[in-house]
Amino acid sequence: MVRIEELDARLDAEIDELHDIDLATAGLDARRARCLAAVGRIADERAALASPTGRGLSEAREGERRLVAVEIATATRRSERTVARMINDAEQLVHDYPATLAALSEGRVSGLHTRHLIAHACTLPAQARPAFETKLLDLAAVLPAHRFAERARRLRETAHPDSITVRHRQAREERSVWLSPECDGMATLTHHLPAVDAVAVDDLLDKIARSERSDTDPRTHLQRRADALTRLILTPGNPARPASITANVLVTIPATTIAGVSDQPGDLHGYGPIDPDTARAIAATAPTFLRILTHPVTREPTMVTRHRGRAVAACPDAGAHHPTIDTHPTIDTHPTIDTHPTIDTHPTTDTHPTTDTIPTSDTHPTNGALPTGDTHSTSGTDPTDRTDDRETTGRDRYSAAPELRLVLAAIDQTCRFPGCNRRANRCELDHTKDWAHGGTTTPDNLTYLCPRHHHLKHNTRWTVESDPHRPRHLNWRSPHGRQHTTAPPPPPNDT
């Protein structure tokens, strides 16, 4: 039988091990900071060689630092913004806070303590930083990181020589809104704004939620607050919202889900899986939809057609009867449809989201042809009867058709540069093999790149080629010879 003394001894040994690991980690954090600071110096020296003086030096320095950040980000699987921030923080730690760097190297403070210290100290004038650093190092040696961060914030308020009026004016420039995807079809929208406005918004939401409380309303107070904010932003008539601007989302939905014969989730562009009921509700509001035919192996689109009316998907099993959403014109799925058709929805929010839907099915390739057509059917006949069947070589036009752009955005989902996560519908469509060098405007030669990486591809020594053996895979090569491969996510209904 194990005695309590033996368990205590084992626990003490593990705690000692954790302490040793923390010491080693702190030392490695200090080592990484010195390395990143050296990287910054190397970038600056490269810039000085390229443009020794004047305005050109500043531009060359910015360009070299950007290239260095890209090289490190792709090599270490970090985002470029993260690497740029790490370099900046490391340079501050090494050059401006040597006492903190020494404490980190010796394990007297952790990396998290160090980041909190620098975040507050760097907002002070240079002459106020040494005394502030000394006081915080004493606290960092005895306080856990979360309590240290709060004490540092309060000390910073008293140590700052500038008035709060001046500091607030500067801090207000950092206001922003950003989206953070969460699990189970949810997301968090964070709004960083002046405190007075934040409190006013919070009070308004609270009053609206309380005014809507009733015995017949099953929603909680927090749910009513969330719904109120959504209505305030998306409902037409809000003077802060221009009438000409509407919200857009892009959703990919399996055709069997639309038909009601399966409950496979849809896929929200820029987020991920959403529940089938929400997907069906979005598709049911679509005034138009796009239908695509895809290659059965490569899944590249070979035909795209636009249709009027809401999407109604027929089941691949022609011998069975399945429910449809309504009696509007239906989609002819063709006998070549596979078991994984998808529907892309592109709603435009007015009083409720409206949608362009894109059903897909498989057909065999037609020598690279990609006919597109805009039909206006108001009867129950198949709208695809009016599709233009011309075959193209991909050299008859430089710009891709809007329908093809939408389909490729649903396929690529993000910028196709290594590590970049910018949504495809906020990127630029690029010819992988340049148009000027004989590239074609066909799906296999078109991918999305954000403006930053589009510029990087064409104006630096980064190179990219389509993988000849794997559809829509891109093989990138950095200026230093490192190889990286990117591919779009698999379709949401692939197993």
Solvent accessible surface area in square Angstrom, and as a share of the most:
residue,aa,sasa,rsa
1,M,233,1.04
2,V,80,0.46
3,R,157,0.57
4,I,112,0.57
5,E,99,0.44
6,E,86,0.39
7,L,79,0.39
8,D,70,0.36
9,A,62,0.48
10,R,151,0.55
11,L,105,0.52
12,D,79,0.41
13,A,59,0.46
14,E,104,0.47
15,I,91,0.46
16,D,88,0.46
17,E,90,0.40
18,L,109,0.54
19,H,108,0.48
20,D,79,0.41
21,I,85,0.43
22,D,93,0.48
23,L,69,0.34
24,A,60,0.46
25,T,64,0.37
26,A,4,0.03
27,G,23,0.22
28,L,102,0.51
29,D,24,0.13
30,A,0,0.00
31,R,167,0.61
32,R,105,0.38
33,A,8,0.06
34,R,110,0.40
35,C,78,0.47
36,L,16,0.08
37,A,0,0.00
38,A,30,0.23
39,V,26,0.15
40,G,1,0.01
41,R,111,0.40
42,I,95,0.48
43,A,0,0.00
44,D,42,0.22
45,E,111,0.50
46,R,89,0.33
47,A,0,0.00
48,A,44,0.34
49,L,157,0.78
50,A,76,0.59
51,S,25,0.16
52,P,94,0.59
53,T,109,0.63
54,G,59,0.56
55,R,199,0.73
56,G,31,0.29
57,L,58,0.29
58,S,71,0.46
59,E,99,0.44
60,A,22,0.17
61,R,105,0.38
62,E,103,0.46
63,G,21,0.20
64,E,27,0.12
65,R,45,0.16
66,R,73,0.27
67,L,50,0.25
68,V,25,0.14
69,A,3,0.02
70,V,1,0.00
71,E,18,0.08
72,I,34,0.17
73,A,3,0.02
74,T,12,0.07
75,A,44,0.34
76,T,58,0.34
77,R,217,0.79
78,R,81,0.30
79,S,49,0.32
80,E,22,0.10
81,R,210,0.77
82,T,42,0.25
83,V,1,0.01
84,A,51,0.39
85,R,119,0.43
86,M,31,0.14
87,I,10,0.05
88,N,77,0.39
89,D,40,0.21
90,A,5,0.04
91,E,26,0.12
92,Q,36,0.16
93,L,8,0.04
94,V,35,0.20
95,H,100,0.44
96,D,71,0.37
97,Y,1,0.00
98,P,85,0.54
99,A,49,0.38
100,T,1,0.00
101,L,17,0.08
102,A,42,0.32
103,A,0,0.00
104,L,4,0.02
105,S,40,0.26
106,E,111,0.50
107,G,18,0.17
108,R,133,0.48
109,V,9,0.05
110,S,44,0.28
111,G,9,0.09
112,L,81,0.40
113,H,21,0.09
114,T,6,0.03
115,R,122,0.45
116,H,48,0.21
117,L,2,0.01
118,I,9,0.05
119,A,58,0.45
120,H,36,0.16
121,A,0,0.00
122,C,47,0.28
123,T,62,0.36
124,L,3,0.01
125,P,34,0.21
126,A,67,0.52
127,Q,144,0.64
128,A,23,0.18
129,R,60,0.22
130,P,84,0.53
131,A,75,0.58
132,F,7,0.03
133,E,14,0.06
134,T,86,0.50
135,K,111,0.47
136,L,0,0.00
137,L,27,0.13
138,D,97,0.50
139,L,30,0.15
140,A,6,0.05
141,A,67,0.52
142,V,113,0.65
143,L,21,0.10
144,P,63,0.40
145,A,17,0.13
146,H,135,0.60
147,R,128,0.47
148,F,0,0.00
149,A,21,0.17
150,E,70,0.31
151,R,98,0.36
152,A,0,0.00
153,R,105,0.38
154,R,141,0.51
155,L,39,0.20
156,R,38,0.14
157,E,68,0.30
158,T,116,0.68
159,A,42,0.32
160,H,19,0.08
161,P,84,0.53
162,D,56,0.29
163,S,62,0.40
164,I,118,0.60
165,T,82,0.48
166,V,54,0.31
167,R,28,0.10
168,H,87,0.39
169,R,141,0.52
170,Q,115,0.51
171,A,57,0.44
172,R,105,0.38
173,E,122,0.55
174,E,120,0.54
175,R,117,0.43
176,S,52,0.34
177,V,82,0.47
178,W,122,0.43
179,L,72,0.36
180,S,37,0.24
181,P,78,0.49
182,E,82,0.37
183,C,107,0.64
184,D,141,0.73
185,G,34,0.33
186,M,128,0.57
187,A,47,0.36
188,T,60,0.35
189,L,106,0.53
190,T,46,0.27
191,H,102,0.46
192,H,94,0.42
193,L,39,0.19
194,P,18,0.12
195,A,74,0.57
196,V,122,0.70
197,D,66,0.34
198,A,35,0.27
199,V,102,0.59
200,A,58,0.45
201,V,59,0.34
202,D,72,0.37
203,D,64,0.33
204,L,88,0.44
205,L,14,0.07
206,D,33,0.17
207,K,125,0.53
208,I,38,0.19
209,A,0,0.00
210,R,123,0.45
211,S,91,0.58
212,E,52,0.23
213,R,149,0.54
214,S,54,0.35
215,D,156,0.81
216,T,126,0.73
217,D,30,0.16
218,P,128,0.80
219,R,69,0.25
220,T,75,0.44
221,H,49,0.22
222,L,131,0.65
223,Q,91,0.40
224,R,9,0.03
225,R,46,0.17
226,A,60,0.47
227,D,54,0.28
228,A,0,0.00
229,L,68,0.34
230,T,73,0.42
231,R,101,0.37
232,L,70,0.35
233,I,87,0.44
234,L,65,0.32
235,T,66,0.38
236,P,51,0.32
237,G,77,0.74
238,N,45,0.23
239,P,139,0.87
240,A,89,0.69
241,R,47,0.17
242,P,73,0.46
243,A,107,0.83
244,S,106,0.68
245,I,103,0.52
246,T,49,0.28
247,A,39,0.30
248,N,78,0.40
249,V,54,0.31
250,L,2,0.01
251,V,0,0.00
252,T,17,0.10
253,I,0,0.00
254,P,1,0.01
255,A,2,0.01
256,T,16,0.09
257,T,0,0.00
258,I,3,0.01
259,A,2,0.02
260,G,39,0.38
261,V,54,0.31
262,S,31,0.20
263,D,102,0.53
264,Q,54,0.24
265,P,54,0.34
266,G,0,0.00
267,D,15,0.08
268,L,44,0.22
269,H,13,0.06
270,G,27,0.26
271,Y,47,0.18
272,G,11,0.11
273,P,87,0.54
274,I,14,0.07
275,D,70,0.36
276,P,25,0.15
277,D,100,0.52
278,T,59,0.35
279,A,0,0.00
280,R,49,0.18
281,A,60,0.47
282,I,24,0.12
283,A,0,0.00
284,A,21,0.16
285,T,55,0.32
286,A,0,0.00
287,P,74,0.46
288,T,13,0.08
289,F,0,0.00
290,L,0,0.00
291,R,9,0.03
292,I,4,0.02
293,L,15,0.08
294,T,11,0.06
295,H,31,0.14
296,P,53,0.33
297,V,121,0.69
298,T,44,0.25
299,R,67,0.25
300,E,19,0.09
301,P,2,0.02
302,T,15,0.09
303,M,42,0.19
304,V,0,0.00
305,T,2,0.01
306,R,41,0.15
307,H,2,0.01
308,R,74,0.27
309,G,16,0.15
310,R,73,0.27
311,A,0,0.00
312,V,1,0.00
313,A,2,0.01
314,A,42,0.33
315,C,24,0.15
316,P,44,0.28
317,D,81,0.42
318,A,105,0.81
319,G,78,0.75
320,A,45,0.35
321,H,173,0.77
322,H,49,0.22
323,P,84,0.53
324,T,71,0.41
325,I,55,0.28
326,D,29,0.15
327,T,138,0.81
328,H,76,0.34
329,P,13,0.08
330,T,61,0.36
331,I,8,0.04
332,D,60,0.31
333,T,17,0.10
334,H,61,0.27
335,P,135,0.85
336,T,67,0.39
337,I,25,0.12
338,D,34,0.18
339,T,98,0.57
340,H,60,0.27
341,P,2,0.01
342,T,10,0.06
343,I,0,0.00
344,D,4,0.02
345,T,0,0.00
346,H,45,0.20
347,P,0,0.00
348,T,45,0.26
349,T,9,0.05
350,D,68,0.35
351,T,94,0.55
352,H,133,0.60
353,P,54,0.34
354,T,46,0.27
355,T,2,0.01
356,D,25,0.13
357,T,0,0.00
358,I,0,0.00
359,P,5,0.03
360,T,10,0.06
361,S,4,0.03
362,D,9,0.04
363,T,29,0.17
364,H,125,0.56
365,P,72,0.45
366,T,54,0.32
367,N,129,0.66
368,G,43,0.41
369,A,4,0.03
370,L,23,0.11
371,P,10,0.06
372,T,41,0.24
373,G,15,0.15
374,D,74,0.38
375,T,1,0.01
376,H,100,0.45
377,S,12,0.08
378,T,135,0.79
379,S,59,0.38
380,G,65,0.63
381,T,83,0.48
382,D,32,0.17
383,P,4,0.02
384,T,24,0.14
385,D,110,0.57
386,R,166,0.60
387,T,16,0.10
388,D,51,0.27
389,D,109,0.56
390,R,149,0.55
391,E,110,0.49
392,T,29,0.17
393,T,107,0.62
394,G,2,0.02
395,R,105,0.38
396,D,91,0.47
397,R,117,0.43
398,Y,126,0.48
399,S,56,0.36
400,A,7,0.05
401,A,11,0.09
402,P,92,0.58
403,E,19,0.08
404,L,3,0.01
405,R,89,0.33
406,L,23,0.11
407,V,1,0.00
408,L,0,0.00
409,A,3,0.02
410,A,11,0.09
411,I,42,0.21
412,D,0,0.00
413,Q,29,0.13
414,T,34,0.20
415,C,3,0.02
416,R,6,0.02
417,F,3,0.01
418,P,13,0.08
419,G,65,0.62
420,C,29,0.17
421,N,125,0.64
422,R,112,0.41
423,R,57,0.21
424,A,0,0.00
425,N,69,0.35
426,R,139,0.51
427,C,19,0.11
428,E,71,0.32
429,L,23,0.12
430,D,5,0.03
431,H,14,0.06
432,T,10,0.06
433,K,115,0.49
434,D,39,0.20
435,W,59,0.21
436,A,91,0.70
437,H,135,0.60
438,G,38,0.36
439,G,2,0.02
440,T,37,0.22
441,T,13,0.08
442,T,13,0.07
443,P,8,0.05
444,D,92,0.48
445,N,15,0.08
446,L,1,0.01
447,T,5,0.03
448,Y,12,0.04
449,L,2,0.01
450,C,5,0.03
451,P,56,0.35
452,R,105,0.38
453,H,4,0.02
454,H,38,0.17
455,H,101,0.45
456,L,4,0.02
457,K,22,0.09
458,H,87,0.39
459,N,95,0.49
460,T,40,0.23
461,R,154,0.56
462,W,4,0.01
463,T,74,0.43
464,V,19,0.11
465,E,125,0.56
466,S,50,0.32
467,D,20,0.10
468,P,113,0.71
469,H,160,0.72
470,R,109,0.40
471,P,58,0.37
472,R,25,0.09
473,H,43,0.19
474,L,4,0.02
475,N,47,0.24
476,W,2,0.01
477,R,118,0.43
478,S,3,0.02
479,P,31,0.19
480,H,114,0.51
481,G,26,0.25
482,R,111,0.41
483,Q,116,0.52
484,H,32,0.14
485,T,69,0.40
486,T,21,0.12
487,A,46,0.36
488,P,24,0.15
489,P,61,0.38
490,P,98,0.61
491,P,36,0.23
492,P,40,0.25
493,N,7,0.03
494,D,55,0.28
495,T,173,1.01
